[in-house]
Amino acid sequence: MTSVADNLANIKKLITVYEQQYGRESGAVQLLAASKSQPLEKILAAYQAGQRRFGENYLQEALKKMSDLAANHPGVASSIEWHFIGPMQRNKTRKIAEHFAWVHSVDSDIIAKRLSEQRPAHLPPLNICIEVNISNQATKSGVPLAHVLSLAKECLTLPRLTLRGLMAIPAFHPDFNQQRQECHQLFLVWQALRDQEIALDTLSLGMSSDFEAAIAEGSTLVRIGSAIFGQRA
């Protein structure tokens, strides 16, 4: 069995290969280790191999990991950058605003306003991405394509948030060209906002099954879970 460190090294190598293959600048794509439902031991293994950005989907699970790290590995706890990447309920926004550096799944003005109001004053503004439902799937979170611009403009008015970009979870396609087509849709929306002088620098797109297509279509941050940690518990 390969180790977490070996898997992490392999993913980083593939990211470099895909950057070169698709004409991206070296270092253009950042890696977020999606650690939901993974034990703390695997997070520590990834940390020891150099990973610092971790993404969590479930608030209570994430808070438990943060608490355990603070108690037993304070140096690790203070240097991890936590990203919340799961769907949000309104009653969870305060804890998310208090404990995370990034939120990738903002999909309404109500959620955005609550995060801004609840972000502690002693912390820097919360980095956010708007989640877009590019596949128009009823089972997926995210704002429809037609509403992205209005939500982006609303987010720009909120003082405790910094709008960094867009995020999506495309529908699963085994075919590489279909993966690229879905990813390209999000890139076009992202670029359209940038053309309107909305200063976005993050396209959070691509997971273990489709991150090559995402990098080919302009992703700046891929969220990789099972390819690093193995299957979730």
Contacts in CASP RR format, 6 or more apart in sequence:
PFRMAT RR
TARGET T0000
AUTHOR 0000-0000-0000
METHOD contacts of the structure
MODEL  1
MTSVADNLANIKKLITVYEQQYGRESGAVQLLAASKSQPLEKILAAYQAG
QRRFGENYLQEALKKMSDLAANHPGVASSIEWHFIGPMQRNKTRKIAEHF
AWVHSVDSDIIAKRLSEQRPAHLPPLNICIEVNISNQATKSGVPLAHVLS
LAKECLTLPRLTLRGLMAIPAFHPDFNQQRQECHQLFLVWQALRDQEIAL
DTLSLGMSSDFEAAIAEGSTLVRIGSAIFGQRA
2 10 0 8 1.000
3 45 0 8 1.000
4 42 0 8 1.000
4 45 0 8 1.000
4 46 0 8 1.000
4 49 0 8 1.000
4 228 0 8 1.000
4 229 0 8 1.000
5 45 0 8 1.000
5 46 0 8 1.000
5 48 0 8 1.000
5 49 0 8 1.000
7 227 0 8 1.000
7 228 0 8 1.000
7 229 0 8 1.000
7 230 0 8 1.000
8 33 0 8 1.000
8 46 0 8 1.000
8 49 0 8 1.000
8 50 0 8 1.000
8 51 0 8 1.000
8 228 0 8 1.000
9 49 0 8 1.000
10 227 0 8 1.000
11 31 0 8 1.000
11 224 0 8 1.000
11 227 0 8 1.000
11 228 0 8 1.000
12 31 0 8 1.000
14 211 0 8 1.000
14 212 0 8 1.000
15 29 0 8 1.000
15 31 0 8 1.000
15 211 0 8 1.000
15 215 0 8 1.000
15 222 0 8 1.000
16 26 0 8 1.000
16 27 0 8 1.000
18 24 0 8 1.000
18 29 0 8 1.000
18 211 0 8 1.000
18 212 0 8 1.000
18 215 0 8 1.000
18 216 0 8 1.000
19 25 0 8 1.000
19 26 0 8 1.000
19 27 0 8 1.000
19 28 0 8 1.000
19 29 0 8 1.000
19 215 0 8 1.000
20 26 0 8 1.000
21 216 0 8 1.000
22 215 0 8 1.000
22 216 0 8 1.000
22 218 0 8 1.000
24 215 0 8 1.000
24 218 0 8 1.000
28 220 0 8 1.000
29 215 0 8 1.000
29 219 0 8 1.000
29 220 0 8 1.000
29 221 0 8 1.000
29 222 0 8 1.000
30 53 0 8 1.000
30 220 0 8 1.000
30 221 0 8 1.000
30 222 0 8 1.000
31 51 0 8 1.000
31 53 0 8 1.000
31 221 0 8 1.000
31 222 0 8 1.000
31 224 0 8 1.000
32 53 0 8 1.000
32 54 0 8 1.000
32 55 0 8 1.000
32 83 0 8 1.000
32 85 0 8 1.000
32 204 0 8 1.000
32 221 0 8 1.000
32 222 0 8 1.000
32 223 0 8 1.000
32 224 0 8 1.000
33 43 0 8 1.000
33 46 0 8 1.000
33 51 0 8 1.000
33 53 0 8 1.000
33 54 0 8 1.000
33 55 0 8 1.000
33 224 0 8 1.000
33 225 0 8 1.000
33 228 0 8 1.000
33 229 0 8 1.000
34 54 0 8 1.000
34 55 0 8 1.000
34 57 0 8 1.000
34 85 0 8 1.000
34 207 0 8 1.000
34 223 0 8 1.000
34 224 0 8 1.000
34 225 0 8 1.000
34 228 0 8 1.000
35 42 0 8 1.000
35 43 0 8 1.000
35 46 0 8 1.000
35 54 0 8 1.000
35 55 0 8 1.000
35 56 0 8 1.000
35 65 0 8 1.000
35 225 0 8 1.000
35 229 0 8 1.000
36 55 0 8 1.000
36 56 0 8 1.000
36 57 0 8 1.000
36 58 0 8 1.000
36 61 0 8 1.000
36 85 0 8 1.000
36 232 0 8 1.000
37 58 0 8 1.000
37 61 0 8 1.000
37 232 0 8 1.000
37 233 0 8 1.000
38 225 0 8 1.000
38 229 0 8 1.000
38 232 0 8 1.000
38 233 0 8 1.000
39 233 0 8 1.000
40 65 0 8 1.000
40 68 0 8 1.000
40 69 0 8 1.000
42 229 0 8 1.000
43 54 0 8 1.000
43 65 0 8 1.000
43 69 0 8 1.000
44 73 0 8 1.000
44 76 0 8 1.000
46 54 0 8 1.000
46 228 0 8 1.000
46 229 0 8 1.000
47 76 0 8 1.000
47 80 0 8 1.000
51 228 0 8 1.000
52 79 0 8 1.000
52 80 0 8 1.000
52 81 0 8 1.000
53 80 0 8 1.000
53 81 0 8 1.000
53 83 0 8 1.000
54 80 0 8 1.000
54 81 0 8 1.000
54 82 0 8 1.000
54 83 0 8 1.000
55 82 0 8 1.000
55 83 0 8 1.000
55 84 0 8 1.000
55 85 0 8 1.000
55 223 0 8 1.000
56 62 0 8 1.000
56 65 0 8 1.000
56 82 0 8 1.000
56 83 0 8 1.000
56 84 0 8 1.000
56 85 0 8 1.000
56 86 0 8 1.000
57 84 0 8 1.000
57 85 0 8 1.000
57 86 0 8 1.000
57 87 0 8 1.000
58 86 0 8 1.000
59 84 0 8 1.000
59 92 0 8 1.000
59 95 0 8 1.000
59 96 0 8 1.000
62 82 0 8 1.000
62 84 0 8 1.000
62 99 0 8 1.000
62 100 0 8 1.000
63 95 0 8 1.000
63 99 0 8 1.000
66 77 0 8 1.000
66 82 0 8 1.000
66 99 0 8 1.000
69 76 0 8 1.000
69 77 0 8 1.000
69 80 0 8 1.000
70 77 0 8 1.000
81 101 0 8 1.000
81 102 0 8 1.000
82 99 0 8 1.000
82 100 0 8 1.000
82 101 0 8 1.000
82 102 0 8 1.000
83 100 0 8 1.000
83 101 0 8 1.000
83 102 0 8 1.000
83 103 0 8 1.000
83 104 0 8 1.000
84 96 0 8 1.000
84 100 0 8 1.000
84 102 0 8 1.000
84 103 0 8 1.000
84 104 0 8 1.000
84 105 0 8 1.000
85 104 0 8 1.000
85 105 0 8 1.000
85 167 0 8 1.000
85 204 0 8 1.000
85 223 0 8 1.000
86 104 0 8 1.000
86 105 0 8 1.000
86 141 0 8 1.000
87 105 0 8 1.000
87 107 0 8 1.000
87 141 0 8 1.000
88 96 0 8 1.000
88 103 0 8 1.000
88 105 0 8 1.000
88 106 0 8 1.000
88 107 0 8 1.000
88 111 0 8 1.000
90 110 0 8 1.000
90 111 0 8 1.000
90 114 0 8 1.000
93 111 0 8 1.000
93 114 0 8 1.000
93 115 0 8 1.000
93 118 0 8 1.000
94 114 0 8 1.000
94 118 0 8 1.000
96 103 0 8 1.000
96 115 0 8 1.000
97 114 0 8 1.000
97 115 0 8 1.000
97 118 0 8 1.000
97 119 0 8 1.000
97 120 0 8 1.000
97 126 0 8 1.000
97 160 0 8 1.000
98 118 0 8 1.000
98 119 0 8 1.000
98 120 0 8 1.000
98 123 0 8 1.000
100 126 0 8 1.000
101 126 0 8 1.000
101 127 0 8 1.000
102 126 0 8 1.000
102 127 0 8 1.000
102 128 0 8 1.000
102 129 0 8 1.000
102 164 0 8 1.000
103 115 0 8 1.000
103 126 0 8 1.000
103 127 0 8 1.000
103 128 0 8 1.000
103 129 0 8 1.000
104 128 0 8 1.000
104 129 0 8 1.000
104 131 0 8 1.000
104 167 0 8 1.000
104 204 0 8 1.000
104 223 0 8 1.000
105 129 0 8 1.000
105 131 0 8 1.000
105 141 0 8 1.000
105 142 0 8 1.000
105 167 0 8 1.000
106 112 0 8 1.000
106 115 0 8 1.000
106 128 0 8 1.000
106 129 0 8 1.000
106 130 0 8 1.000
106 131 0 8 1.000
106 151 0 8 1.000
106 155 0 8 1.000
107 130 0 8 1.000
107 131 0 8 1.000
107 133 0 8 1.000
107 141 0 8 1.000
107 142 0 8 1.000
107 143 0 8 1.000
107 151 0 8 1.000
108 143 0 8 1.000
108 151 0 8 1.000
109 151 0 8 1.000
109 154 0 8 1.000
112 128 0 8 1.000
112 151 0 8 1.000
112 154 0 8 1.000
112 155 0 8 1.000
112 158 0 8 1.000
112 161 0 8 1.000
113 158 0 8 1.000
115 126 0 8 1.000
115 128 0 8 1.000
115 158 0 8 1.000
115 160 0 8 1.000
115 161 0 8 1.000
116 126 0 8 1.000
116 158 0 8 1.000
116 159 0 8 1.000
116 160 0 8 1.000
116 161 0 8 1.000
117 160 0 8 1.000
119 125 0 8 1.000
119 126 0 8 1.000
119 160 0 8 1.000
119 161 0 8 1.000
125 159 0 8 1.000
125 160 0 8 1.000
125 161 0 8 1.000
125 162 0 8 1.000
126 160 0 8 1.000
126 161 0 8 1.000
126 162 0 8 1.000
127 161 0 8 1.000
127 162 0 8 1.000
127 164 0 8 1.000
128 155 0 8 1.000
128 161 0 8 1.000
128 162 0 8 1.000
128 163 0 8 1.000
128 164 0 8 1.000
128 165 0 8 1.000
129 163 0 8 1.000
129 164 0 8 1.000
129 165 0 8 1.000
129 166 0 8 1.000
129 167 0 8 1.000
129 202 0 8 1.000
129 204 0 8 1.000
130 143 0 8 1.000
130 148 0 8 1.000
130 151 0 8 1.000
130 152 0 8 1.000
130 155 0 8 1.000
130 163 0 8 1.000
130 165 0 8 1.000
130 166 0 8 1.000
130 167 0 8 1.000
131 141 0 8 1.000
131 142 0 8 1.000
131 143 0 8 1.000
131 166 0 8 1.000
131 167 0 8 1.000
131 168 0 8 1.000
131 169 0 8 1.000
132 142 0 8 1.000
132 143 0 8 1.000
132 144 0 8 1.000
132 145 0 8 1.000
132 148 0 8 1.000
132 166 0 8 1.000
132 167 0 8 1.000
132 168 0 8 1.000
132 186 0 8 1.000
132 189 0 8 1.000
133 140 0 8 1.000
133 141 0 8 1.000
133 142 0 8 1.000
133 143 0 8 1.000
133 144 0 8 1.000
133 145 0 8 1.000
133 168 0 8 1.000
134 145 0 8 1.000
134 168 0 8 1.000
134 170 0 8 1.000
134 182 0 8 1.000
134 185 0 8 1.000
134 186 0 8 1.000
134 189 0 8 1.000
135 170 0 8 1.000
135 171 0 8 1.000
135 182 0 8 1.000
136 144 0 8 1.000
137 171 0 8 1.000
140 169 0 8 1.000
140 171 0 8 1.000
141 169 0 8 1.000
142 168 0 8 1.000
143 151 0 8 1.000
145 185 0 8 1.000
145 189 0 8 1.000
148 166 0 8 1.000
148 189 0 8 1.000
148 193 0 8 1.000
149 192 0 8 1.000
149 193 0 8 1.000
149 196 0 8 1.000
152 163 0 8 1.000
152 193 0 8 1.000
152 198 0 8 1.000
153 198 0 8 1.000
155 161 0 8 1.000
155 163 0 8 1.000
156 163 0 8 1.000
156 198 0 8 1.000
163 198 0 8 1.000
163 200 0 8 1.000
164 200 0 8 1.000
164 201 0 8 1.000
164 202 0 8 1.000
165 190 0 8 1.000
165 193 0 8 1.000
165 200 0 8 1.000
165 201 0 8 1.000
165 202 0 8 1.000
165 203 0 8 1.000
165 204 0 8 1.000
166 186 0 8 1.000
166 189 0 8 1.000
166 190 0 8 1.000
166 193 0 8 1.000
166 200 0 8 1.000
166 202 0 8 1.000
166 203 0 8 1.000
166 204 0 8 1.000
166 205 0 8 1.000
167 204 0 8 1.000
167 205 0 8 1.000
168 186 0 8 1.000
168 204 0 8 1.000
168 205 0 8 1.000
169 207 0 8 1.000
170 179 0 8 1.000
170 182 0 8 1.000
170 183 0 8 1.000
170 186 0 8 1.000
170 205 0 8 1.000
170 206 0 8 1.000
170 210 0 8 1.000
171 182 0 8 1.000
172 209 0 8 1.000
172 210 0 8 1.000
173 179 0 8 1.000
173 182 0 8 1.000
173 210 0 8 1.000
176 212 0 8 1.000
176 213 0 8 1.000
179 210 0 8 1.000
179 212 0 8 1.000
179 213 0 8 1.000
179 214 0 8 1.000
180 213 0 8 1.000
180 216 0 8 1.000
180 217 0 8 1.000
182 213 0 8 1.000
183 205 0 8 1.000
183 206 0 8 1.000
183 210 0 8 1.000
183 213 0 8 1.000
183 214 0 8 1.000
183 216 0 8 1.000
183 217 0 8 1.000
183 218 0 8 1.000
183 219 0 8 1.000
184 217 0 8 1.000
186 203 0 8 1.000
186 205 0 8 1.000
186 217 0 8 1.000
187 203 0 8 1.000
187 205 0 8 1.000
187 217 0 8 1.000
187 218 0 8 1.000
190 200 0 8 1.000
190 203 0 8 1.000
193 200 0 8 1.000
194 200 0 8 1.000
201 220 0 8 1.000
202 220 0 8 1.000
202 221 0 8 1.000
203 218 0 8 1.000
203 219 0 8 1.000
203 220 0 8 1.000
203 221 0 8 1.000
204 219 0 8 1.000
204 220 0 8 1.000
204 221 0 8 1.000
204 223 0 8 1.000
205 214 0 8 1.000
205 217 0 8 1.000
205 218 0 8 1.000
205 219 0 8 1.000
205 221 0 8 1.000
205 222 0 8 1.000
206 213 0 8 1.000
206 214 0 8 1.000
206 215 0 8 1.000
206 219 0 8 1.000
206 222 0 8 1.000
206 223 0 8 1.000
207 214 0 8 1.000
207 222 0 8 1.000
207 223 0 8 1.000
207 224 0 8 1.000
207 225 0 8 1.000
208 224 0 8 1.000
208 225 0 8 1.000
208 226 0 8 1.000
208 227 0 8 1.000
211 219 0 8 1.000
211 222 0 8 1.000
211 224 0 8 1.000
214 222 0 8 1.000
215 222 0 8 1.000
226 232 0 8 1.000
END
